[in-house]
Amino acid sequence: MKNDFVAKHLNVEAFAKGAGKLAGEDRLARFDRLLEETLGLGAETPVSYLVRGEVVREGEPSEEIWLHLEVQVVLPLTCQRCLGPVEVPVSVERSFRFVATEELAAAQDEDAEEDVLVLSRELNLLELMEDELLMALPAVPKHEVCPVSVKLQVADVDFVDEPEQKPNPFAVLGQLKKPPLA
C-alpha cells in the first residue's frame, strides 16, 4: 500500500508509522507571514524542506510518534545598519514528539529537548514550517560588511550646539529682597 502524503494535510500518525519521508520545495509566496517579513520581496524564492516520520519504542509498551523537520530558505530582508537589501539564509532542524492530549503536551514540553505537540488527524506542515522559520529569523538582519559606507554619527559636522542662555527663575525673588524706595 502506497501512501501519498500531502504537506498541507499530513496525517502524522500514519506518516510516522509508515516511516514516511516528504521532501519538496515551495515558493515563499505560499507563506504569507514570512513574505511580510521580506516586505513582499522574493515571492518566487524557494523554501526547501525535508520531513521524516518515525515511531520510537524505548523500553515502554507505548510508542512515540516523531516528526523530524529540516527547512531552508534565503530571505531578502532589509539590513538594519545600512538599510539596503541583504540576503539572509535561514534554516531550521527540529524534532517534534506527538502525544495524545494538550495536558500531556503541556506537562512534558517544559522538560523535553524536543517540542511536544498534540497528535491530530491533520497537521498543516506548511504552517509548522512557517512558524519555525519565523522564530529562526535574526532579530537584527544585517550584512557582515555593508556594501556602502554607513554614517555612524548622530549630528552633522556643521552643527554647532551652543548652550542657550536662560533667565534665572530666582532673579525675580532677588528683587523682592531689596528694600523699597522711599
PyMOL CGO cylinders between C-alpha atoms (Angstrom):
from pymol import cmd
from pymol.cgo import CYLINDER

trace = [
    CYLINDER, 0.00, 0.00, 0.00, 1.45, 3.36, -1.05, 0.3, 1, 1, 1, 1, 1, 1,
    CYLINDER, 1.45, 3.36, -1.05, 0.66, 6.48, 0.93, 0.3, 1, 1, 1, 1, 1, 1,
    CYLINDER, 0.66, 6.48, 0.93, 0.73, 9.82, -0.81, 0.3, 1, 1, 1, 1, 1, 1,
    CYLINDER, 0.73, 9.82, -0.81, 1.32, 12.32, 1.93, 0.3, 1, 1, 1, 1, 1, 1,
    CYLINDER, 1.32, 12.32, 1.93, 0.42, 15.97, 1.42, 0.3, 1, 1, 1, 1, 1, 1,
    CYLINDER, 0.42, 15.97, 1.42, 2.24, 18.65, 3.41, 0.3, 1, 1, 1, 1, 1, 1,
    CYLINDER, 2.24, 18.65, 3.41, -0.86, 20.78, 3.91, 0.3, 1, 1, 1, 1, 1, 1,
    CYLINDER, -0.86, 20.78, 3.91, -2.95, 17.90, 5.33, 0.3, 1, 1, 1, 1, 1, 1,
    CYLINDER, -2.95, 17.90, 5.33, -0.50, 15.48, 6.94, 0.3, 1, 1, 1, 1, 1, 1,
    CYLINDER, -0.50, 15.48, 6.94, -1.79, 12.56, 8.98, 0.3, 1, 1, 1, 1, 1, 1,
    CYLINDER, -1.79, 12.56, 8.98, 1.19, 12.47, 11.35, 0.3, 1, 1, 1, 1, 1, 1,
    CYLINDER, 1.19, 12.47, 11.35, 0.45, 9.08, 12.89, 0.3, 1, 1, 1, 1, 1, 1,
    CYLINDER, 0.45, 9.08, 12.89, 0.12, 7.32, 9.51, 0.3, 1, 1, 1, 1, 1, 1,
    CYLINDER, 0.12, 7.32, 9.51, 3.17, 9.21, 8.24, 0.3, 1, 1, 1, 1, 1, 1,
    CYLINDER, 3.17, 9.21, 8.24, 5.29, 8.10, 11.22, 0.3, 1, 1, 1, 1, 1, 1,
    CYLINDER, 5.29, 8.10, 11.22, 4.05, 4.50, 11.21, 0.3, 1, 1, 1, 1, 1, 1,
    CYLINDER, 4.05, 4.50, 11.21, 4.85, 4.30, 7.51, 0.3, 1, 1, 1, 1, 1, 1,
    CYLINDER, 4.85, 4.30, 7.51, 8.33, 5.78, 8.14, 0.3, 1, 1, 1, 1, 1, 1,
    CYLINDER, 8.33, 5.78, 8.14, 7.30, 8.46, 5.68, 0.3, 1, 1, 1, 1, 1, 1,
    CYLINDER, 7.30, 8.46, 5.68, 9.63, 10.92, 4.04, 0.3, 1, 1, 1, 1, 1, 1,
    CYLINDER, 9.63, 10.92, 4.04, 8.49, 14.07, 2.35, 0.3, 1, 1, 1, 1, 1, 1,
    CYLINDER, 8.49, 14.07, 2.35, 10.88, 16.37, 0.53, 0.3, 1, 1, 1, 1, 1, 1,
    CYLINDER, 10.88, 16.37, 0.53, 9.94, 19.34, -1.55, 0.3, 1, 1, 1, 1, 1, 1,
    CYLINDER, 9.94, 19.34, -1.55, 10.19, 22.94, -2.44, 0.3, 1, 1, 1, 1, 1, 1,
    CYLINDER, 10.19, 22.94, -2.44, 7.52, 25.62, -2.22, 0.3, 1, 1, 1, 1, 1, 1,
    CYLINDER, 7.52, 25.62, -2.22, 7.52, 29.25, -3.23, 0.3, 1, 1, 1, 1, 1, 1,
    CYLINDER, 7.52, 29.25, -3.23, 7.84, 31.86, -0.50, 0.3, 1, 1, 1, 1, 1, 1,
    CYLINDER, 7.84, 31.86, -0.50, 4.53, 33.30, -1.75, 0.3, 1, 1, 1, 1, 1, 1,
    CYLINDER, 4.53, 33.30, -1.75, 2.71, 30.40, -0.01, 0.3, 1, 1, 1, 1, 1, 1,
    CYLINDER, 2.71, 30.40, -0.01, 3.96, 31.62, 3.38, 0.3, 1, 1, 1, 1, 1, 1,
    CYLINDER, 3.96, 31.62, 3.38, 2.07, 34.89, 3.98, 0.3, 1, 1, 1, 1, 1, 1,
    CYLINDER, 2.07, 34.89, 3.98, 3.61, 35.83, 7.34, 0.3, 1, 1, 1, 1, 1, 1,
    CYLINDER, 3.61, 35.83, 7.34, 7.14, 35.08, 6.16, 0.3, 1, 1, 1, 1, 1, 1,
    CYLINDER, 7.14, 35.08, 6.16, 6.55, 37.09, 2.98, 0.3, 1, 1, 1, 1, 1, 1,
    CYLINDER, 6.55, 37.09, 2.98, 5.50, 40.05, 5.16, 0.3, 1, 1, 1, 1, 1, 1,
    CYLINDER, 5.50, 40.05, 5.16, 8.96, 39.97, 6.76, 0.3, 1, 1, 1, 1, 1, 1,
    CYLINDER, 8.96, 39.97, 6.76, 10.50, 40.45, 3.31, 0.3, 1, 1, 1, 1, 1, 1,
    CYLINDER, 10.50, 40.45, 3.31, 8.17, 43.38, 2.57, 0.3, 1, 1, 1, 1, 1, 1,
    CYLINDER, 8.17, 43.38, 2.57, 6.71, 41.38, -0.32, 0.3, 1, 1, 1, 1, 1, 1,
    CYLINDER, 6.71, 41.38, -0.32, 10.08, 40.78, -1.99, 0.3, 1, 1, 1, 1, 1, 1,
    CYLINDER, 10.08, 40.78, -1.99, 11.21, 37.38, -3.22, 0.3, 1, 1, 1, 1, 1, 1,
    CYLINDER, 11.21, 37.38, -3.22, 7.81, 35.74, -3.67, 0.3, 1, 1, 1, 1, 1, 1,
    CYLINDER, 7.81, 35.74, -3.67, 9.40, 33.22, -6.06, 0.3, 1, 1, 1, 1, 1, 1,
    CYLINDER, 9.40, 33.22, -6.06, 12.20, 32.33, -3.61, 0.3, 1, 1, 1, 1, 1, 1,
    CYLINDER, 12.20, 32.33, -3.61, 12.26, 28.56, -2.97, 0.3, 1, 1, 1, 1, 1, 1,
    CYLINDER, 12.26, 28.56, -2.97, 11.63, 27.18, 0.51, 0.3, 1, 1, 1, 1, 1, 1,
    CYLINDER, 11.63, 27.18, 0.51, 13.17, 23.69, 0.64, 0.3, 1, 1, 1, 1, 1, 1,
    CYLINDER, 13.17, 23.69, 0.64, 12.13, 21.10, 3.18, 0.3, 1, 1, 1, 1, 1, 1,
    CYLINDER, 12.13, 21.10, 3.18, 12.65, 17.51, 4.24, 0.3, 1, 1, 1, 1, 1, 1,
    CYLINDER, 12.65, 17.51, 4.24, 10.36, 15.79, 6.74, 0.3, 1, 1, 1, 1, 1, 1,
    CYLINDER, 10.36, 15.79, 6.74, 10.76, 12.32, 8.20, 0.3, 1, 1, 1, 1, 1, 1,
    CYLINDER, 10.76, 12.32, 8.20, 8.37, 10.44, 10.43, 0.3, 1, 1, 1, 1, 1, 1,
    CYLINDER, 8.37, 10.44, 10.43, 9.22, 7.63, 12.80, 0.3, 1, 1, 1, 1, 1, 1,
    CYLINDER, 9.22, 7.63, 12.80, 7.82, 5.56, 15.63, 0.3, 1, 1, 1, 1, 1, 1,
    CYLINDER, 7.82, 5.56, 15.63, 10.11, 5.06, 18.62, 0.3, 1, 1, 1, 1, 1, 1,
    CYLINDER, 10.11, 5.06, 18.62, 9.69, 2.35, 21.23, 0.3, 1, 1, 1, 1, 1, 1,
    CYLINDER, 9.69, 2.35, 21.23, 12.23, 2.87, 24.02, 0.3, 1, 1, 1, 1, 1, 1,
    CYLINDER, 12.23, 2.87, 24.02, 11.54, 0.17, 26.57, 0.3, 1, 1, 1, 1, 1, 1,
    CYLINDER, 11.54, 0.17, 26.57, 7.97, 1.33, 27.01, 0.3, 1, 1, 1, 1, 1, 1,
    CYLINDER, 7.97, 1.33, 27.01, 4.85, -0.51, 25.97, 0.3, 1, 1, 1, 1, 1, 1,
    CYLINDER, 4.85, -0.51, 25.97, 3.55, 2.61, 24.24, 0.3, 1, 1, 1, 1, 1, 1,
    CYLINDER, 3.55, 2.61, 24.24, 5.04, 4.02, 21.09, 0.3, 1, 1, 1, 1, 1, 1,
    CYLINDER, 5.04, 4.02, 21.09, 6.14, 7.58, 20.49, 0.3, 1, 1, 1, 1, 1, 1,
    CYLINDER, 6.14, 7.58, 20.49, 5.29, 9.38, 17.27, 0.3, 1, 1, 1, 1, 1, 1,
    CYLINDER, 5.29, 9.38, 17.27, 8.10, 11.63, 15.99, 0.3, 1, 1, 1, 1, 1, 1,
    CYLINDER, 8.10, 11.63, 15.99, 8.44, 14.09, 13.16, 0.3, 1, 1, 1, 1, 1, 1,
    CYLINDER, 8.44, 14.09, 13.16, 11.85, 15.43, 12.09, 0.3, 1, 1, 1, 1, 1, 1,
    CYLINDER, 11.85, 15.43, 12.09, 11.85, 18.67, 10.10, 0.3, 1, 1, 1, 1, 1, 1,
    CYLINDER, 11.85, 18.67, 10.10, 14.58, 20.40, 8.10, 0.3, 1, 1, 1, 1, 1, 1,
    CYLINDER, 14.58, 20.40, 8.10, 13.72, 23.58, 6.21, 0.3, 1, 1, 1, 1, 1, 1,
    CYLINDER, 13.72, 23.58, 6.21, 15.89, 26.20, 4.48, 0.3, 1, 1, 1, 1, 1, 1,
    CYLINDER, 15.89, 26.20, 4.48, 15.31, 29.49, 2.69, 0.3, 1, 1, 1, 1, 1, 1,
    CYLINDER, 15.31, 29.49, 2.69, 17.33, 32.55, 1.74, 0.3, 1, 1, 1, 1, 1, 1,
    CYLINDER, 17.33, 32.55, 1.74, 15.24, 35.61, 2.57, 0.3, 1, 1, 1, 1, 1, 1,
    CYLINDER, 15.24, 35.61, 2.57, 15.62, 39.08, 1.06, 0.3, 1, 1, 1, 1, 1, 1,
    CYLINDER, 15.62, 39.08, 1.06, 15.49, 41.28, 4.16, 0.3, 1, 1, 1, 1, 1, 1,
    CYLINDER, 15.49, 41.28, 4.16, 16.50, 44.87, 4.99, 0.3, 1, 1, 1, 1, 1, 1,
    CYLINDER, 16.50, 44.87, 4.99, 19.88, 45.43, 6.62, 0.3, 1, 1, 1, 1, 1, 1,
    CYLINDER, 19.88, 45.43, 6.62, 19.31, 47.36, 9.84, 0.3, 1, 1, 1, 1, 1, 1,
    CYLINDER, 19.31, 47.36, 9.84, 22.71, 49.03, 9.58, 0.3, 1, 1, 1, 1, 1, 1,
    CYLINDER, 22.71, 49.03, 9.58, 22.73, 50.44, 6.01, 0.3, 1, 1, 1, 1, 1, 1,
    CYLINDER, 22.73, 50.44, 6.01, 19.01, 49.95, 5.21, 0.3, 1, 1, 1, 1, 1, 1,
    CYLINDER, 19.01, 49.95, 5.21, 19.92, 48.18, 1.96, 0.3, 1, 1, 1, 1, 1, 1,
    CYLINDER, 19.92, 48.18, 1.96, 18.81, 44.71, 0.86, 0.3, 1, 1, 1, 1, 1, 1,
    CYLINDER, 18.81, 44.71, 0.86, 20.56, 41.72, 2.43, 0.3, 1, 1, 1, 1, 1, 1,
    CYLINDER, 20.56, 41.72, 2.43, 20.15, 38.02, 1.62, 0.3, 1, 1, 1, 1, 1, 1,
    CYLINDER, 20.15, 38.02, 1.62, 19.78, 36.11, 4.90, 0.3, 1, 1, 1, 1, 1, 1,
    CYLINDER, 19.78, 36.11, 4.90, 19.95, 32.31, 4.92, 0.3, 1, 1, 1, 1, 1, 1,
    CYLINDER, 19.95, 32.31, 4.92, 17.53, 30.85, 7.47, 0.3, 1, 1, 1, 1, 1, 1,
    CYLINDER, 17.53, 30.85, 7.47, 17.46, 27.15, 8.30, 0.3, 1, 1, 1, 1, 1, 1,
    CYLINDER, 17.46, 27.15, 8.30, 15.73, 25.04, 10.90, 0.3, 1, 1, 1, 1, 1, 1,
    CYLINDER, 15.73, 25.04, 10.90, 16.35, 21.49, 12.08, 0.3, 1, 1, 1, 1, 1, 1,
    CYLINDER, 16.35, 21.49, 12.08, 13.80, 20.50, 14.67, 0.3, 1, 1, 1, 1, 1, 1,
    CYLINDER, 13.80, 20.50, 14.67, 12.24, 17.31, 16.03, 0.3, 1, 1, 1, 1, 1, 1,
    CYLINDER, 12.24, 17.31, 16.03, 8.69, 17.05, 17.33, 0.3, 1, 1, 1, 1, 1, 1,
    CYLINDER, 8.69, 17.05, 17.33, 7.22, 14.38, 19.55, 0.3, 1, 1, 1, 1, 1, 1,
    CYLINDER, 7.22, 14.38, 19.55, 3.46, 13.91, 19.50, 0.3, 1, 1, 1, 1, 1, 1,
    CYLINDER, 3.46, 13.91, 19.50, 1.28, 12.99, 22.48, 0.3, 1, 1, 1, 1, 1, 1,
    CYLINDER, 1.28, 12.99, 22.48, -2.44, 12.30, 22.88, 0.3, 1, 1, 1, 1, 1, 1,
    CYLINDER, -2.44, 12.30, 22.88, -3.67, 15.36, 24.83, 0.3, 1, 1, 1, 1, 1, 1,
    CYLINDER, -3.67, 15.36, 24.83, -2.99, 19.05, 25.48, 0.3, 1, 1, 1, 1, 1, 1,
    CYLINDER, -2.99, 19.05, 25.48, -2.40, 18.27, 29.17, 0.3, 1, 1, 1, 1, 1, 1,
    CYLINDER, -2.40, 18.27, 29.17, 0.34, 15.74, 28.36, 0.3, 1, 1, 1, 1, 1, 1,
    CYLINDER, 0.34, 15.74, 28.36, 1.92, 18.13, 25.87, 0.3, 1, 1, 1, 1, 1, 1,
    CYLINDER, 1.92, 18.13, 25.87, 1.96, 20.99, 28.39, 0.3, 1, 1, 1, 1, 1, 1,
    CYLINDER, 1.96, 20.99, 28.39, 3.36, 18.78, 31.15, 0.3, 1, 1, 1, 1, 1, 1,
    CYLINDER, 3.36, 18.78, 31.15, 6.10, 17.19, 29.04, 0.3, 1, 1, 1, 1, 1, 1,
    CYLINDER, 6.10, 17.19, 29.04, 7.12, 20.16, 26.87, 0.3, 1, 1, 1, 1, 1, 1,
    CYLINDER, 7.12, 20.16, 26.87, 8.96, 22.02, 29.65, 0.3, 1, 1, 1, 1, 1, 1,
    CYLINDER, 8.96, 22.02, 29.65, 11.32, 19.14, 30.43, 0.3, 1, 1, 1, 1, 1, 1,
    CYLINDER, 11.32, 19.14, 30.43, 11.85, 17.86, 26.87, 0.3, 1, 1, 1, 1, 1, 1,
    CYLINDER, 11.85, 17.86, 26.87, 14.57, 19.00, 24.47, 0.3, 1, 1, 1, 1, 1, 1,
    CYLINDER, 14.57, 19.00, 24.47, 12.23, 18.42, 21.54, 0.3, 1, 1, 1, 1, 1, 1,
    CYLINDER, 12.23, 18.42, 21.54, 8.94, 20.20, 21.02, 0.3, 1, 1, 1, 1, 1, 1,
    CYLINDER, 8.94, 20.20, 21.02, 5.93, 18.23, 22.23, 0.3, 1, 1, 1, 1, 1, 1,
    CYLINDER, 5.93, 18.23, 22.23, 2.73, 18.67, 20.22, 0.3, 1, 1, 1, 1, 1, 1,
    CYLINDER, 2.73, 18.67, 20.22, -0.73, 17.17, 20.34, 0.3, 1, 1, 1, 1, 1, 1,
    CYLINDER, -0.73, 17.17, 20.34, -1.37, 14.41, 17.82, 0.3, 1, 1, 1, 1, 1, 1,
    CYLINDER, -1.37, 14.41, 17.82, -4.19, 15.28, 15.45, 0.3, 1, 1, 1, 1, 1, 1,
    CYLINDER, -4.19, 15.28, 15.45, -5.63, 13.69, 12.34, 0.3, 1, 1, 1, 1, 1, 1,
    CYLINDER, -5.63, 13.69, 12.34, -4.38, 16.51, 10.16, 0.3, 1, 1, 1, 1, 1, 1,
    CYLINDER, -4.38, 16.51, 10.16, -1.33, 18.73, 10.56, 0.3, 1, 1, 1, 1, 1, 1,
    CYLINDER, -1.33, 18.73, 10.56, -0.65, 21.65, 8.24, 0.3, 1, 1, 1, 1, 1, 1,
    CYLINDER, -0.65, 21.65, 8.24, 3.05, 21.09, 7.81, 0.3, 1, 1, 1, 1, 1, 1,
    CYLINDER, 3.05, 21.09, 7.81, 3.42, 24.34, 5.84, 0.3, 1, 1, 1, 1, 1, 1,
    CYLINDER, 3.42, 24.34, 5.84, 2.17, 26.36, 8.83, 0.3, 1, 1, 1, 1, 1, 1,
    CYLINDER, 2.17, 26.36, 8.83, 4.54, 24.48, 11.14, 0.3, 1, 1, 1, 1, 1, 1,
    CYLINDER, 4.54, 24.48, 11.14, 7.46, 25.23, 8.80, 0.3, 1, 1, 1, 1, 1, 1,
    CYLINDER, 7.46, 25.23, 8.80, 6.47, 28.89, 8.63, 0.3, 1, 1, 1, 1, 1, 1,
    CYLINDER, 6.47, 28.89, 8.63, 6.24, 29.14, 12.43, 0.3, 1, 1, 1, 1, 1, 1,
    CYLINDER, 6.24, 29.14, 12.43, 9.70, 27.62, 12.82, 0.3, 1, 1, 1, 1, 1, 1,
    CYLINDER, 9.70, 27.62, 12.82, 11.26, 29.87, 10.17, 0.3, 1, 1, 1, 1, 1, 1,
    CYLINDER, 11.26, 29.87, 10.17, 9.72, 32.96, 11.76, 0.3, 1, 1, 1, 1, 1, 1,
    CYLINDER, 9.72, 32.96, 11.76, 11.20, 32.02, 15.13, 0.3, 1, 1, 1, 1, 1, 1,
    CYLINDER, 11.20, 32.02, 15.13, 14.61, 31.44, 13.49, 0.3, 1, 1, 1, 1, 1, 1,
    CYLINDER, 14.61, 31.44, 13.49, 14.75, 34.88, 11.85, 0.3, 1, 1, 1, 1, 1, 1,
    CYLINDER, 14.75, 34.88, 11.85, 17.58, 37.07, 13.11, 0.3, 1, 1, 1, 1, 1, 1,
    CYLINDER, 17.58, 37.07, 13.11, 16.43, 39.84, 15.45, 0.3, 1, 1, 1, 1, 1, 1,
    CYLINDER, 16.43, 39.84, 15.45, 18.55, 42.34, 13.52, 0.3, 1, 1, 1, 1, 1, 1,
    CYLINDER, 18.55, 42.34, 13.52, 19.29, 41.33, 9.93, 0.3, 1, 1, 1, 1, 1, 1,
    CYLINDER, 19.29, 41.33, 9.93, 22.49, 42.94, 8.66, 0.3, 1, 1, 1, 1, 1, 1,
    CYLINDER, 22.49, 42.94, 8.66, 25.43, 42.50, 6.31, 0.3, 1, 1, 1, 1, 1, 1,
    CYLINDER, 25.43, 42.50, 6.31, 28.71, 41.23, 7.70, 0.3, 1, 1, 1, 1, 1, 1,
    CYLINDER, 28.71, 41.23, 7.70, 30.21, 44.25, 5.94, 0.3, 1, 1, 1, 1, 1, 1,
    CYLINDER, 30.21, 44.25, 5.94, 27.79, 46.71, 4.39, 0.3, 1, 1, 1, 1, 1, 1,
    CYLINDER, 27.79, 46.71, 4.39, 28.34, 47.41, 0.66, 0.3, 1, 1, 1, 1, 1, 1,
    CYLINDER, 28.34, 47.41, 0.66, 28.04, 51.17, 1.25, 0.3, 1, 1, 1, 1, 1, 1,
    CYLINDER, 28.04, 51.17, 1.25, 29.69, 53.25, 3.94, 0.3, 1, 1, 1, 1, 1, 1,
    CYLINDER, 29.69, 53.25, 3.94, 27.42, 53.77, 6.89, 0.3, 1, 1, 1, 1, 1, 1,
    CYLINDER, 27.42, 53.77, 6.89, 27.22, 57.17, 8.57, 0.3, 1, 1, 1, 1, 1, 1,
    CYLINDER, 27.22, 57.17, 8.57, 27.71, 56.43, 12.25, 0.3, 1, 1, 1, 1, 1, 1,
    CYLINDER, 27.71, 56.43, 12.25, 27.40, 59.91, 13.76, 0.3, 1, 1, 1, 1, 1, 1,
    CYLINDER, 27.40, 59.91, 13.76, 24.34, 61.45, 15.31, 0.3, 1, 1, 1, 1, 1, 1,
    CYLINDER, 24.34, 61.45, 15.31, 24.86, 65.04, 14.18, 0.3, 1, 1, 1, 1, 1, 1,
    CYLINDER, 24.86, 65.04, 14.18, 26.14, 66.83, 11.09, 0.3, 1, 1, 1, 1, 1, 1,
    CYLINDER, 26.14, 66.83, 11.09, 29.70, 68.15, 11.16, 0.3, 1, 1, 1, 1, 1, 1,
    CYLINDER, 29.70, 68.15, 11.16, 28.37, 71.70, 10.59, 0.3, 1, 1, 1, 1, 1, 1,
    CYLINDER, 28.37, 71.70, 10.59, 26.04, 71.51, 13.58, 0.3, 1, 1, 1, 1, 1, 1,
    CYLINDER, 26.04, 71.51, 13.58, 27.10, 73.68, 16.50, 0.3, 1, 1, 1, 1, 1, 1,
    CYLINDER, 27.10, 73.68, 16.50, 25.49, 73.02, 19.81, 0.3, 1, 1, 1, 1, 1, 1,
    CYLINDER, 25.49, 73.02, 19.81, 25.67, 76.27, 21.77, 0.3, 1, 1, 1, 1, 1, 1,
    CYLINDER, 25.67, 76.27, 21.77, 24.01, 76.36, 25.14, 0.3, 1, 1, 1, 1, 1, 1,
    CYLINDER, 24.01, 76.36, 25.14, 21.09, 78.77, 25.21, 0.3, 1, 1, 1, 1, 1, 1,
    CYLINDER, 21.09, 78.77, 25.21, 21.18, 81.45, 27.92, 0.3, 1, 1, 1, 1, 1, 1,
    CYLINDER, 21.18, 81.45, 27.92, 18.06, 81.02, 30.02, 0.3, 1, 1, 1, 1, 1, 1,
    CYLINDER, 18.06, 81.02, 30.02, 16.91, 83.56, 32.59, 0.3, 1, 1, 1, 1, 1, 1,
    CYLINDER, 16.91, 83.56, 32.59, 17.42, 82.58, 36.18, 0.3, 1, 1, 1, 1, 1, 1,
    CYLINDER, 17.42, 82.58, 36.18, 13.97, 81.86, 37.70, 0.3, 1, 1, 1, 1, 1, 1,
    CYLINDER, 13.97, 81.86, 37.70, 15.18, 83.09, 41.10, 0.3, 1, 1, 1, 1, 1, 1,
    CYLINDER, 15.18, 83.09, 41.10, 16.22, 86.54, 39.81, 0.3, 1, 1, 1, 1, 1, 1,
    CYLINDER, 16.22, 86.54, 39.81, 12.70, 87.85, 40.49, 0.3, 1, 1, 1, 1, 1, 1,
    CYLINDER, 12.70, 87.85, 40.49, 12.93, 86.64, 44.08, 0.3, 1, 1, 1, 1, 1, 1,
    CYLINDER, 12.93, 86.64, 44.08, 16.22, 88.53, 44.49, 0.3, 1, 1, 1, 1, 1, 1,
    CYLINDER, 16.22, 88.53, 44.49, 14.46, 91.76, 43.61, 0.3, 1, 1, 1, 1, 1, 1,
    CYLINDER, 14.46, 91.76, 43.61, 11.87, 91.21, 46.35, 0.3, 1, 1, 1, 1, 1, 1,
    CYLINDER, 11.87, 91.21, 46.35, 14.62, 91.20, 48.97, 0.3, 1, 1, 1, 1, 1, 1,
    CYLINDER, 14.62, 91.20, 48.97, 15.69, 94.78, 48.10, 0.3, 1, 1, 1, 1, 1, 1,
    CYLINDER, 15.69, 94.78, 48.10, 14.34, 97.48, 50.45, 0.3, 1, 1, 1, 1, 1, 1,
    CYLINDER, 14.34, 97.48, 50.45, 11.54, 99.62, 48.97, 0.3, 1, 1, 1, 1, 1, 1,
    CYLINDER, 11.54, 99.62, 48.97, 12.47, 103.08, 47.69, 0.3, 1, 1, 1, 1, 1, 1,
    CYLINDER, 12.47, 103.08, 47.69, 11.32, 105.91, 49.97, 0.3, 1, 1, 1, 1, 1, 1,
]
cmd.load_cgo(trace, "trace")
